[in-house]
Amino acid sequence: MTQPKIEIYTLEWCPYCRKTKAFFKSKDLSYEEYDIADENNKQEMQERSGGEQTVPQIFIDGENIGGYDDLIKMKSSGELQEIWGMSESDFHEQLWDVTIIGAGPAGLASAVYAARKGLKVLVLAVAIGGQVIETDMIDNYIGMPDTDGQTLIKSFWDHMDKYEVRAELGERVVDIVCVDESWTEAVEQEKENAGEETKQKEKDNAADHDLEKREADVSEKNIFKLKLADDRTARTKSVIVASGTKKRELGVPGENQFKNRGVHYCAICDGFLYAGEDVAVVGGGNSGLEAALDLAKLDCQVSLIETNDHLKGDKVLQEQGLSRDSIKIFCSSRVREILGDEQVREIKIRDKDTGEFNTISVAAVFVEIGLMPNAGFIYDLVATNSRDEIIIDRKNKTDVKGIWAAGDVTDIEAKQIIIATAEGARAALEVNKYLNEI
């Protein structure tokens, strides 16, 4: 069947655009790309999308499906497969030695080291790159000075691609369970031999026990089943969780209403669309300061809002932010509401010291208030700390035999790219030892 026509409106430096293109390439799907740095393409995108103020904007056979998150929702629901008329991948039919969840530095390093040990490796990830691909400048990864997230992640991916690794993008793991496969097979055989009434009764009984979460001593007869958002499962002897982090949201009135219509979480992606306008950045850490500085370069007047009584970012970034006349800093302040009509028009902030409210006219709000672990699918299986990070030992083991974790999703203190890659490598080496022993 002929593939549908895929069109993507992008910006060269937009990380979500890179994720979108990587997704389609991983599915061997071609696309046409329009860079909205060209004013004609920008105007055309907004006309075709009904005024959307974010990239990427994806069109399939002329119909706007939205951005990358919308693409993944369609993938998870099965709607995307129906549109392009392709059968699903068969990775769920195999039993893998190790399944790695995540395709950031920790996950890709794990894949390389596991593959070099001759293991059957499956990588499942919503997108390539994790938070790194959103980083504009990287100067602390040894051997690659003055690089950026896109370049670094591409080098990781190309390195992994040398080996026999099955990598599936656009796949969201929603649950992990440990089951005794021999028990499951016995139940299925009994169901086949039983009459209709008995089959239904046993089916009900099996529903109470099958895929039951428990801490188990994994042997050669036990496997992990990873349930995906579209209800398929992947079967594996071991798991490395390297799912990284995701952006925190403000949780204030108006935030959800104006997402992609003035509320954004990536200044690198969407700041270009507000060049020369008044905008707000929420967060006074490194991410917030970098966003404010990037927006100032686009001739924006920036209101930087920080809840603490001081900025928290690196000293050099604070000095740069304080020296810019185009950046106005509001410390001890909290956003209480985002207001607008079709687009964001104002934000209401409250001074924590005086209790006074202040309304600021802005065209956009960029939320940069930190990250949280991407581990909701495994919280009730492994131990986590008060920050919801997965607790690991010095060999990256969790408290469940057969499950390791690596990178920013864990309770390691230093969240650095080079540390995440090392943790991923160590986890893979430990998995290999484990599989040799069972």
Salt bridges, closest charged atoms under 4 A:
GLU7 OE1 - ARG48 NH2 3.11
GLU33 OE2 - LYS21 NZ 2.98
GLU52 OE2 - ARG261 NH2 3.63
GLU88 OE2 - LYS75 NZ 3.26
GLU88 OE1 - ARG232 NH1 3.50
ASP90 OD1 - ARG166 NH2 2.87
ASP97 OD1 - LYS237 NZ 3.38
GLU134 OE2 - LYS19 NZ 3.52
GLU134 OE1 - LYS247 NZ 3.63
ASP158 OD2 - LYS154 NZ 2.78
GLU168 OE1 - LYS27 NZ 3.26
GLU168 OE2 - ARG166 NE 2.95
GLU171 OE2 - LYS75 NZ 2.78
GLU171 OE2 - ARG232 NH2 3.04
ASP175 OD2 - LYS213 NZ 3.05
GLU181 OE2 - ARG235 NH2 2.44
GLU188 OE2 - LYS191 NZ 3.31
GLU196 OE2 - LYS199 NZ 3.36
ASP230 OD2 - ARG232 NE 2.76
ASP231 OD1 - LYS227 NZ 3.81
GLU249 OE2 - LYS259 NZ 2.79
ASP270 OD2 - HIS264 ND1 3.12
ASP294 OD1 - LYS297 NZ 3.96
GLU306 OE2 - LYS312 NZ 3.88
ASP309 OD1 - HIS310 ND1 2.60
ASP341 OD1 - ARG345 NE 3.05
GLU368 OE1 - LYS247 NZ 3.49
ASP380 OD2 - LYS213 NZ 3.94
GLU389 OE1 - ARG387 NH2 3.09
GLU389 OE2 - LYS415 NZ 3.23
GLU423 OE2 - ARG426 NH2 2.58
GLU430 OE2 - LYS433 NZ 3.52
